[in-house]
Amino acid sequence: MASKISFEKAKEDIDRGMAADEMALHAISTIAPSTPFLRFRNFDSTPKTLDLLQHRGIVVFGADLWASVWEEMTPGQELKLIISRFNAEGRGFILLHDAKAHTAAMMPAFPR
């Protein structure tokens, strides 16, 4: 996690990850990504890592609201949680990832 390690270690992790992605995608090891986007694991960035990426022209992907889809709950509980967080914020980008069966079951009601 970027906030728990030194800036130099975080920079090395970022560079190693980007080089690995580029090698997998294009067989070229470079820290200049062909798709200049990054999402920090657990959204754990620091001002210095954000400045580094901004200087490189890399957009950091984030979310305003977490759906907490990794937690066990019923589809109704998940929908209520997402809507309550959205209403409290008034707007935002909602991240749904690592979806479980309860998330899939909740999706038909979500747009309503």
Contacts in CASP RR format, 6 or more apart in sequence:
PFRMAT RR
TARGET T0000
AUTHOR 0000-0000-0000
METHOD contacts of the structure
MODEL  1
MASKISFEKAKEDIDRGMAADEMALHAISTIAPSTPFLRFRNFDSTPKTL
DLLQHRGIVVFGADLWASVWEEMTPGQELKLIISRFNAEGRGFILLHDAK
AHTAAMMPAFPR
1 41 0 8 1.000
1 42 0 8 1.000
1 44 0 8 1.000
2 10 0 8 1.000
2 13 0 8 1.000
2 40 0 8 1.000
2 44 0 8 1.000
2 45 0 8 1.000
2 46 0 8 1.000
2 49 0 8 1.000
3 44 0 8 1.000
3 45 0 8 1.000
3 46 0 8 1.000
4 44 0 8 1.000
5 13 0 8 1.000
7 46 0 8 1.000
7 48 0 8 1.000
7 49 0 8 1.000
10 46 0 8 1.000
10 48 0 8 1.000
10 49 0 8 1.000
11 49 0 8 1.000
11 52 0 8 1.000
14 31 0 8 1.000
14 38 0 8 1.000
14 49 0 8 1.000
14 52 0 8 1.000
14 53 0 8 1.000
15 31 0 8 1.000
18 30 0 8 1.000
18 31 0 8 1.000
18 32 0 8 1.000
18 33 0 8 1.000
18 38 0 8 1.000
19 29 0 8 1.000
19 30 0 8 1.000
19 31 0 8 1.000
21 33 0 8 1.000
22 28 0 8 1.000
22 29 0 8 1.000
22 30 0 8 1.000
22 32 0 8 1.000
22 33 0 8 1.000
22 34 0 8 1.000
23 29 0 8 1.000
25 34 0 8 1.000
26 34 0 8 1.000
32 56 0 8 1.000
33 58 0 8 1.000
36 56 0 8 1.000
36 57 0 8 1.000
36 58 0 8 1.000
36 59 0 8 1.000
37 58 0 8 1.000
37 59 0 8 1.000
37 60 0 8 1.000
37 61 0 8 1.000
38 53 0 8 1.000
38 58 0 8 1.000
38 59 0 8 1.000
38 60 0 8 1.000
38 61 0 8 1.000
39 60 0 8 1.000
39 61 0 8 1.000
39 62 0 8 1.000
40 49 0 8 1.000
40 60 0 8 1.000
43 62 0 8 1.000
43 63 0 8 1.000
45 60 0 8 1.000
50 60 0 8 1.000
53 59 0 8 1.000
53 60 0 8 1.000
62 93 0 8 1.000
62 95 0 8 1.000
63 93 0 8 1.000
63 94 0 8 1.000
63 95 0 8 1.000
64 89 0 8 1.000
64 91 0 8 1.000
64 92 0 8 1.000
64 93 0 8 1.000
64 94 0 8 1.000
65 82 0 8 1.000
65 85 0 8 1.000
65 86 0 8 1.000
65 89 0 8 1.000
65 92 0 8 1.000
65 93 0 8 1.000
65 94 0 8 1.000
65 95 0 8 1.000
66 85 0 8 1.000
66 95 0 8 1.000
67 78 0 8 1.000
67 81 0 8 1.000
67 82 0 8 1.000
67 94 0 8 1.000
67 95 0 8 1.000
67 96 0 8 1.000
67 103 0 8 1.000
68 78 0 8 1.000
68 81 0 8 1.000
69 78 0 8 1.000
69 96 0 8 1.000
69 97 0 8 1.000
69 98 0 8 1.000
69 99 0 8 1.000
69 100 0 8 1.000
69 102 0 8 1.000
69 103 0 8 1.000
70 98 0 8 1.000
70 100 0 8 1.000
72 100 0 8 1.000
72 102 0 8 1.000
73 81 0 8 1.000
73 102 0 8 1.000
74 102 0 8 1.000
75 102 0 8 1.000
75 103 0 8 1.000
75 105 0 8 1.000
75 106 0 8 1.000
75 109 0 8 1.000
76 106 0 8 1.000
76 109 0 8 1.000
77 102 0 8 1.000
78 102 0 8 1.000
78 103 0 8 1.000
78 106 0 8 1.000
79 106 0 8 1.000
79 109 0 8 1.000
79 110 0 8 1.000
82 94 0 8 1.000
82 110 0 8 1.000
85 94 0 8 1.000
86 92 0 8 1.000
86 94 0 8 1.000
96 103 0 8 1.000
END
